[in-house]
Amino acid sequence: MPHPIAYLAFNGNCADAMRFYETALESKLQTLLTTGESPMAAMCPPDTLNNILHACLVLPGGGMLMAGDCPASMPYEGIKGVSLTLNYDTIAEAERAFAALAEGGKVTMPMQPAFWSKAWGMLVDKFGTSWIVNGELIPI
């Protein structure tokens, strides 16, 4: 069965966001392709050649997060109506990731126990992406 993969859109700062996520999530940036490096370069406005056409971050355990800068022909409206959720086996792992993602962002719900997880929290990172972080899930 296929697993959904989040594909985030950014407003010209995709490279910065994906490098931040690479460090915060202890992951590996597999692809960071600019428009200028792509076969589409000749068809694109010169001021968009440094935009990220496609990025792929490989997370520990094999999950992926993909992203790109919003095309110039489309208005950027931000990331809304979704939160990315990370489930960690331990509270310590969850707290580390939460703190890293929260750097420069806004914590909307501090890490705390819940009936579904021994620790969970919510935040919006400095790039406008909403996250839910769980540590030690409890079967419900």
C-alpha positions in Angstrom: 0.0 0.0 0.0 1.4 3.5 -0.8 2.3 5.8 2.0 1.3 9.5 1.7 4.3 11.7 1.3 4.0 15.4 2.3 5.0 17.8 -0.5 5.5 21.3 0.9 5.4 24.5 -1.1 7.6 27.5 -0.1 7.9 31.1 -1.2 11.6 31.1 -2.4 13.0 29.7 0.9 12.7 26.0 0.2 16.4 25.3 0.3 16.7 27.0 3.7 13.7 25.1 5.1 14.9 21.7 3.8 18.4 22.3 5.2 16.9 23.2 8.6 14.7 20.0 8.5 17.7 17.9 7.6 19.5 19.0 10.8 16.4 19.2 13.0 15.1 15.7 12.0 18.6 14.1 11.8 17.8 13.2 8.2 19.5 13.2 4.8 18.8 15.7 2.0 18.8 13.5 -1.0 17.7 16.0 -3.7 17.9 19.8 -3.9 17.3 20.6 -7.6 17.0 24.2 -8.7 15.0 25.3 -11.6 18.2 26.3 -13.3 19.7 22.8 -13.0 16.6 21.2 -14.5 15.7 20.5 -18.1 13.1 23.3 -17.8 15.7 26.0 -17.2 15.5 27.5 -20.7 11.7 27.9 -20.4 11.7 29.7 -17.1 12.2 33.4 -16.2 15.8 34.2 -15.2 14.8 35.4 -11.7 13.4 31.9 -10.9 16.4 29.8 -11.8 17.7 29.6 -8.2 14.3 28.5 -6.9 14.0 24.9 -5.8 12.1 22.8 -8.3 12.2 19.6 -6.2 13.7 18.6 -2.9 13.6 15.3 -1.2 14.5 14.6 2.5 15.0 11.0 3.6 14.0 10.6 7.3 15.3 8.0 9.7 13.4 4.8 9.1 12.9 5.5 5.4 10.1 8.1 5.4 10.3 11.1 3.1 9.4 14.8 3.0 9.4 16.5 -0.3 9.1 20.2 -1.2 9.7 22.9 -3.7 9.3 26.6 -4.2 5.9 27.7 -5.4 6.0 28.3 -9.2 6.1 32.0 -10.2 2.8 31.6 -12.0 1.0 30.6 -8.8 0.4 32.9 -5.9 1.9 31.6 -2.7 -0.7 31.2 0.0 1.4 29.5 2.8 1.0 26.1 4.2 -2.4 25.8 5.8 -4.9 23.2 6.9 -2.4 20.5 7.7 0.1 19.5 10.4 3.0 17.1 9.8 3.0 14.4 12.6 6.2 12.7 13.8 5.9 9.7 16.1 9.0 8.7 18.1 9.7 5.6 20.1 10.9 7.5 23.1 10.1 10.7 24.9 13.7 11.8 24.6 13.7 11.5 20.8 10.4 13.4 20.6 11.6 16.2 22.9 14.8 16.6 20.9 13.0 16.9 17.6 10.4 19.2 19.1 13.0 21.6 20.5 14.9 21.6 17.2 11.8 22.3 15.1 10.7 25.0 17.5 13.9 27.0 17.1 12.8 30.3 15.7 9.2 29.2 15.5 6.2 29.2 17.8 5.2 26.5 20.3 1.4 26.2 20.2 1.1 23.3 22.7 4.1 22.5 24.9 5.3 18.9 25.3 3.0 17.1 27.8 1.4 13.8 28.4 -1.8 12.8 26.6 -4.0 9.7 26.5 -2.5 8.6 23.1 1.1 9.4 23.9 3.4 9.7 26.9 4.5 13.1 25.5 3.2 15.3 22.7 3.4 18.9 21.5 2.5 21.2 18.7 4.4 24.0 17.0 4.7 26.1 13.9 8.3 26.3 12.7 10.0 29.4 11.4 9.0 28.5 7.9 5.3 28.3 8.7 5.0 24.5 8.8 2.8 23.1 11.6 4.1 20.0 13.4 2.7 17.6 15.9 5.4 15.6 17.8 4.5 12.4 19.8 6.8 10.3 22.0 6.0 6.8 23.1 2.5 6.3 21.6 -0.1 4.6 23.8 -2.6 2.2 22.1 -6.1 3.6 22.1 
